[in-house]
Amino acid sequence: MADADLGLARPLWREQALILNFQPARYLHASWLGLLPEGELIGRLREAPRAHPLVSRHLLQAFGLEGRWVEDFSHPWARLALLDGPWLERLLRRLGLALRAGALRQDLGGERMRRLKGTLSQEDWVFLTRETPLLGRIPEFASEPRETDPATRFALIGARYCALHGLGAMETPLVRRLAMKLPRDWAAALDVPRPARPSSLPPLLSKLLRELPAPWIPLFA
């Protein structure tokens, strides 16, 4: 991997790019360990920071990523992979909620919404009912996953939307590393025919990225 700025202006962002490339032990979602015969051992070793270099080398080999580095983060779709797993999950879930908000709010006092309120977090419920009307025009998106758990369902809708609108055009090593930060069952939502070239970030996604911690907002400006 070339010693370059990777298309990233700030040291914090470049540090995360190096972690993404070389240190999967620090970000791999635990659900992926089930694919490895030695997954239980790897899980225990991850608890010891001194073992991270060894574990990371093993994970890169196991997932076919050794020598397949991501060196260009100039495109905003590529920069999504620099966010940590919990923030990615939150972003995708809120994107899915926003994409379905119009239809859901039509049933605001109905049984469906009462059930949904009982399963979403208070933060996500407030986002759905009070904040999504402030996001402006919401694009139509028909893709619907089979997952019935509400939080997961909306996250999968968001993941599929991203994959079809530009993320799927990124290089395979980047998309795979991003997927490894998320629950393993979500990976299928990111698996789409690769577009000829990536598009810019959709306006709706750009608005949701403004909720990131302050040091990260300029990354998508």
C-alpha positions as a printed NumPy array, in Angstrom:
array([[  0.   ,   0.   ,   0.   ],
       [  1.435,   3.354,  -1.022],
       [  2.439,   5.856,   1.616],
       [  0.055,   8.611,   0.568],
       [ -2.562,  10.863,   2.073],
       [ -5.286,   8.526,   0.724],
       [ -7.35 ,  11.515,  -0.352],
       [ -7.945,  12.446,   3.297],
       [ -7.031,  15.824,   4.75 ],
       [ -7.061,  15.125,   8.493],
       [ -4.807,  12.803,  10.52 ],
       [ -7.849,  11.319,  12.292],
       [ -9.345,  10.234,   8.987],
       [ -6.052,   8.832,   7.693],
       [ -5.654,   6.867,  10.916],
       [ -9.066,   5.292,  10.398],
       [ -8.144,   4.425,   6.809],
       [ -5.077,   2.554,   8.043],
       [ -7.168,   0.747,  10.66 ],
       [ -9.692,  -0.197,   7.973],
       [ -6.954,  -1.66 ,   5.793],
       [ -4.705,  -3.368,   8.303],
       [ -6.502,  -3.89 ,  11.628],
       [ -9.795,  -5.758,  11.181],
       [ -9.356,  -7.109,  14.71 ],
       [-10.405,  -3.659,  15.909],
       [-13.65 ,  -3.405,  13.965],
       [-14.881,  -6.843,  12.865],
       [-18.46 ,  -7.424,  14.015],
       [-18.545, -10.448,  16.303],
       [-21.146, -12.194,  14.131],
       [-18.499, -12.784,  11.443],
       [-16.483, -15.001,  13.758],
       [-19.062, -17.733,  13.263],
       [-17.682, -18.253,   9.747],
       [-14.261, -19.237,  11.083],
       [-13.457, -22.665,  12.555],
       [-11.299, -20.906,  15.129],
       [-13.799, -18.084,  15.645],
       [-14.188, -18.644,  19.381],
       [-10.422, -18.46 ,  19.901],
       [-10.176, -15.342,  17.729],
       [-12.914, -13.754,  19.807],
       [-10.955, -14.328,  23.   ],
       [ -7.7  , -13.078,  21.491],
       [ -9.388,  -9.856,  20.365],
       [ -9.867,  -8.96 ,  24.008],
       [ -6.083,  -8.563,  24.349],
       [ -4.846,  -5.498,  22.4  ],
       [ -1.346,  -6.96 ,  22.189],
       [ -2.763,  -9.809,  20.101],
       [ -4.438,  -7.5  ,  17.588],
       [ -1.609,  -7.529,  14.999],
       [ -1.582, -11.332,  14.892],
       [ -5.379, -11.552,  14.832],
       [ -5.617,  -8.916,  12.106],
       [ -3.171, -10.756,   9.86 ],
       [ -5.18 , -13.928,  10.305],
       [ -8.474, -12.16 ,   9.552],
       [ -7.099, -10.526,   6.411],
       [ -6.066, -13.949,   5.141],
       [ -9.295, -15.65 ,   6.204],
       [-11.499, -13.097,   4.432],
       [ -9.351, -12.832,   1.302],
       [ -8.242,  -9.257,   1.922],
       [ -4.495,  -9.623,   2.376],
       [ -2.747,  -7.433,  -0.182],
       [ -6.062,  -5.971,  -1.349],
       [ -5.811,  -2.48 ,   0.071],
       [ -8.058,   0.561,  -0.236],
       [ -5.894,   3.515,  -1.212],
       [ -8.343,   6.098,  -2.535],
       [-10.885,   7.675,  -0.215],
       [-11.519,  10.747,  -2.333],
       [-15.094,   9.686,  -3.133],
       [-17.682,  10.233,  -0.371],
       [-19.079,   6.72 ,  -0.851],
       [-15.662,   5.303,   0.003],
       [-15.48 ,   7.48 ,   3.102],
       [-18.511,   5.779,   4.609],
       [-16.236,   2.815,   5.316],
       [-14.231,   4.959,   7.753],
       [-17.153,   5.266,  10.168],
       [-17.253,   2.822,  13.047],
       [-19.773,  -0.002,  13.154],
       [-22.317,   1.488,  15.588],
       [-22.481,   4.743,  13.631],
       [-22.913,   2.854,  10.365],
       [-25.738,   0.814,  11.872],
       [-27.42 ,   3.967,  13.134],
       [-27.009,   5.723,   9.794],
       [-28.462,   2.826,   7.8  ],
       [-31.347,   2.347,  10.221],
       [-32.282,   6.025,  10.083],
       [-31.978,   6.059,   6.321],
       [-34.4  ,   3.134,   6.142],
       [-36.775,   4.827,   8.57 ],
       [-36.701,   8.011,   6.515],
       [-37.398,   6.105,   3.292],
       [-40.514,   4.547,   4.847],
       [-41.557,   7.515,   7.   ],
       [-44.296,   8.841,   4.729],
       [-46.2  ,   5.57 ,   4.597],
       [-45.707,   4.934,   8.304],
       [-46.953,   8.351,   9.402],
       [-50.204,   7.801,   7.504],
       [-50.964,   5.14 ,  10.102],
       [-49.765,   7.205,  13.066],
       [-52.616,   6.168,  15.349],
       [-52.998,   2.663,  13.993],
       [-52.046,  -0.751,  15.318],
       [-48.994,  -1.018,  13.075],
       [-47.457,   2.138,  14.513],
       [-48.286,   1.099,  18.074],
       [-46.391,  -2.145,  17.537],
       [-43.53 ,  -0.285,  15.926],
       [-43.271,   2.148,  18.838],
       [-42.851,  -0.809,  21.156],
       [-39.883,  -2.134,  19.202],
       [-37.959,   1.001,  18.194],
       [-35.75 ,   2.877,  20.608],
       [-37.106,   6.173,  21.912],
       [-34.468,   7.99 ,  19.872],
       [-35.522,   6.285,  16.644],
       [-39.206,   6.835,  17.402],
       [-38.645,  10.564,  17.852],
       [-36.631,  10.602,  14.639],
       [-39.419,   8.869,  12.715],
       [-42.315,  10.945,  14.014],
       [-40.758,  14.377,  14.525],
       [-37.565,  14.681,  12.502],
       [-38.264,  12.95 ,   9.194],
       [-40.868,  15.596,   8.185],
       [-38.022,  18.134,   8.307],
       [-35.843,  16.223,   5.83 ],
       [-37.641,  17.523,   2.755],
       [-38.523,  15.364,  -0.215],
       [-38.017,  11.658,   0.45 ],
       [-37.26 ,   9.579,  -2.654],
       [-39.295,   6.512,  -3.504],
       [-37.538,   3.206,  -2.882],
       [-39.41 ,  -0.05 ,  -3.307],
       [-36.875,  -2.612,  -2.082],
       [-38.2  ,  -4.555,   0.891],
       [-36.209,  -7.16 ,   2.874],
       [-37.711, -10.294,   4.366],
       [-36.418,  -9.439,   7.831],
       [-39.313,  -8.833,  10.216],
       [-37.453,  -7.296,  13.163],
       [-38.208,  -3.572,  12.724],
       [-34.798,  -2.158,  13.583],
       [-33.038,  -4.669,  11.342],
       [-35.585,  -4.273,   8.557],
       [-35.074,  -0.537,   8.318],
       [-31.291,  -0.897,   8.441],
       [-31.415,  -3.387,   5.558],
       [-33.558,  -0.983,   3.55 ],
       [-30.944,   1.709,   4.152],
       [-28.084,  -0.627,   3.242],
       [-29.749,  -1.681,   0.003],
       [-30.456,   1.925,  -0.906],
       [-26.79 ,   2.816,  -0.428],
       [-25.596,  -0.181,  -2.418],
       [-27.828,   0.613,  -5.385],
       [-27.131,   4.35 ,  -5.389],
       [-23.337,   4.322,  -5.349],
       [-21.767,   2.213,  -2.628],
       [-21.997,  -0.853,  -4.855],
       [-19.73 ,   0.864,  -7.382],
       [-16.849,   0.954,  -4.929],
       [-14.036,  -1.586,  -5.125],
       [-14.771,  -4.982,  -3.591],
       [-12.079,  -4.725,  -0.853],
       [-13.698,  -1.531,   0.451],
       [-17.276,  -2.837,   0.398],
       [-16.198,  -6.054,   2.075],
       [-14.389,  -4.208,   4.858],
       [-17.401,  -1.97 ,   5.415],
       [-19.648,  -5.038,   5.565],
       [-17.354,  -6.579,   8.182],
       [-18.208,  -3.695,  10.518],
       [-21.885,  -4.668,  10.374],
       [-23.799,  -7.816,  11.384],
       [-22.925, -10.635,   8.979],
       [-26.556, -11.131,   7.951],
       [-26.6  ,  -7.611,   6.534],
       [-23.939,  -8.353,   3.918],
       [-26.47 ,  -9.631,   1.37 ],
       [-28.117,  -6.191,   1.269],
       [-24.828,  -4.726,   0.027],
       [-24.371,  -7.359,  -2.687],
       [-25.641,  -5.775,  -5.907],
       [-24.511,  -5.738,  -9.558],
       [-21.717,  -3.219,  -9.696],
       [-22.723,   0.043, -11.419],
       [-20.43 ,   1.479, -14.069],
       [-19.412,   4.37 , -11.836],
       [-20.395,   5.77 ,  -8.455],
       [-22.813,   8.643,  -8.191],
       [-22.692,  11.44 ,  -5.665],
       [-24.286,  10.943,  -2.273],
       [-28.093,  11.284,  -2.385],
       [-29.329,  14.469,  -0.652],
       [-31.199,  12.457,   1.98 ],
       [-28.058,  10.585,   3.001],
       [-26.045,  13.815,   3.071],
       [-28.559,  15.321,   5.494],
       [-28.344,  12.319,   7.822],
       [-24.545,  12.482,   7.815],
       [-24.781,  15.896,   9.477],
       [-25.647,  14.027,  12.692],
       [-22.118,  12.612,  12.9  ],
       [-19.734,  13.782,  15.638],
       [-18.23 ,  17.166,  14.763],
       [-14.773,  15.896,  13.644],
       [-16.41 ,  13.721,  10.993],
       [-18.922,  16.11 ,   9.433],
       [-16.333,  17.833,   7.16 ],
       [-15.415,  14.426,   5.732],
       [-18.674,  14.516,   3.774],
       [-18.957,  18.254,   3.197]])
